[in-house]
Amino acid sequence: MTLENRLPRKIEPMSRNTLQCLLSNDWNLIGASAKRVSFTLGDVIIHQGVQISDLFVIRKGSASVEMATACSNVVLALLQEGDVCGEMGFLERNVATATVVAKDAHVEADAIPAEQLHKVLDTYPGLAARFYESLALILAQRLRDTSGELVRSINTIESSGRRA
């Protein structure tokens, strides 16, 4: 990981549904403490089981969300430009529930320090409401996607059982 810019930066809202309820001024407040960071293929952006210190917005490239099992790592999702990661640990003020790994030769993300973000959200209740609504929408979509994957997996198992 490299830090490309340690100075406060303006975070531009993404054209996708990333934190879609935020206003342009909200992005300015959030971006005041953000840093642009770079990763290369295979770099770990977030470590499963480690306290979350930053919320990340992927700006360039892709990353996979992986969970360690007894035998291997399972890829849960692929993150693209505009996707947020670290939100569950941020919300719970707890450790990361999965590992996030850079999947391109060059991945850029805005790292938003969690403690600074909590302070901003405590100070600006309107921003906090829009921010948490945005996270709720992201998590709802991810739950919908995961539920769809679960149904597909169950259908595959059931149909292979019928053929045996």
Backbone hydrogen bonds, N-H to C=O, Kabsch-Sander energy under -0.5 kcal/mol:
donor,donor_aa,acceptor,acceptor_aa,energy
2,T,38,S,-2.1
4,E,2,T,-0.7
4,E,36,R,-2.2
5,N,36,R,-1.0
9,R,31,G,-1.5
11,I,9,R,-0.6
11,I,27,W,-0.6
12,E,10,K,-0.6
20,Q,17,N,-1.3
22,L,19,L,-1.9
27,W,23,L,-1.8
28,N,24,S,-1.5
29,L,25,N,-1.9
30,I,26,D,-2.6
31,G,27,W,-2.7
32,A,28,N,-0.8
32,A,29,L,-0.5
33,S,30,I,-1.0
34,A,31,G,-1.0
35,K,111,A,-2.0
36,R,5,N,-0.6
37,V,35,K,-0.5
37,V,109,A,-3.1
38,S,2,T,-2.6
39,F,107,V,-2.8
42,G,102,A,-2.6
43,D,40,T,-2.7
45,I,43,D,-0.6
45,I,100,V,-3.1
46,I,100,V,-1.3
49,G,96,A,-3.1
50,V,47,H,-1.8
52,I,94,N,-1.7
55,L,112,I,-2.7
56,F,85,C,-2.7
57,V,110,D,-1.8
58,I,83,D,-2.8
59,R,108,E,-3.1
60,K,108,E,-1.9
63,A,79,L,-1.9
64,S,101,V,-2.7
65,V,77,A,-2.9
66,E,64,S,-0.6
66,E,99,T,-3.6
67,M,74,V,-2.4
69,T,72,S,-3.2
74,V,67,M,-2.8
75,V,73,N,-0.5
76,L,65,V,-3.4
76,L,74,V,-0.6
77,A,65,V,-1.3
79,L,63,A,-3.9
82,G,58,I,-3.9
83,D,80,Q,-2.3
85,C,56,F,-2.3
90,F,86,G,-1.9
91,L,87,E,-2.7
92,E,88,M,-2.4
93,R,89,G,-1.0
94,N,89,G,-2.1
96,A,50,V,-2.4
99,T,66,E,-3.4
100,V,46,I,-2.3
101,V,64,S,-2.5
102,A,43,D,-2.9
103,K,62,S,-2.8
104,D,62,S,-0.6
107,V,39,F,-2.7
108,E,60,K,-1.9
109,A,37,V,-2.4
110,D,57,V,-2.5
111,A,35,K,-3.4
111,A,109,A,-0.6
112,I,55,L,-3.3
112,I,110,D,-0.7
114,A,53,S,-2.7
117,L,113,P,-2.5
118,H,114,A,-2.6
119,K,115,E,-1.9
120,V,116,Q,-2.3
121,L,117,L,-2.7
122,D,118,H,-2.1
123,T,119,K,-1.6
124,Y,120,V,-2.1
128,A,124,Y,-2.5
129,A,125,P,-2.4
130,R,126,G,-2.1
131,F,127,L,-2.9
132,Y,128,A,-3.0
133,E,129,A,-2.0
134,S,130,R,-2.1
135,L,131,F,-2.4
136,A,132,Y,-2.3
137,L,133,E,-2.2
138,I,134,S,-2.2
139,L,135,L,-2.9
140,A,136,A,-2.4
141,Q,137,L,-2.1
142,R,138,I,-2.3
143,L,139,L,-2.4
144,R,140,A,-2.3
145,D,141,Q,-2.6
146,T,142,R,-2.7
147,S,143,L,-2.7
148,G,144,R,-2.0
149,E,145,D,-2.2
150,L,146,T,-2.4
151,V,147,S,-2.3
152,R,148,G,-2.3
153,S,149,E,-2.5
154,I,150,L,-2.6
155,N,151,V,-2.7
156,T,152,R,-2.2
157,I,153,S,-2.5
158,E,154,I,-2.8
159,S,155,N,-2.6
160,S,156,T,-2.1
161,G,157,I,-1.9
162,R,158,E,-1.6
163,R,159,S,-1.1
164,A,160,S,-1.0
